[in-house]
Amino acid sequence: FREHLKLLKDYPIAFAPGTGDFYANINFSIPAFTIESVTGMPYAEYMRQEVFAPLGMDTAVVDDEGVVIPNRVQGYNIIDGQRVPVEKSRDWMLGGGDIEGRVEDVYCLNKAVKHRLLLREETWEDVLTPSPINNKGMGCTITQWHGKKRITHNGGHSGFRTLHVQLPEDDFDIIF
């Protein structure tokens, strides 16, 4: 993936900051590289020590080559009417799509959003304030649903999909 990142320096700027948006996993990878640069720690270790452990995300891991994950599920695609196992590609997932865990881990993260844990209050305000361009905060979509705030994020890759919906005013969460 780090080799792919080097290719970005030759891409033209698509729009001036604050005037457009384009969702891509690289938007999560750059912060992962920044974490490594600033802390001197591998991204996976930083996440384990500074995010997963403090939040009680007991089974969450950054999925990397060589990581053994007990009871890991296998993703499948349907090709020509047949169920075919999907090999997980990690080439493009650093920081965006590389965390695996159980639904309980996602719920721990959900509680961090609700109770504004780990980050300063002003940072949470930035994260959870929708952009006038696209209704996105930092890493999530923020909309109104029946007059109440709805925070969502989805993701996935071949053979897998995720969806997380939070209705903070109702203390209601859906995690798939």
Order of alpha helices (4+ residues) and beta strands (2+ residues): alpha-alpha-alpha-beta-beta-beta-beta-alpha-alpha-beta-beta-beta-beta
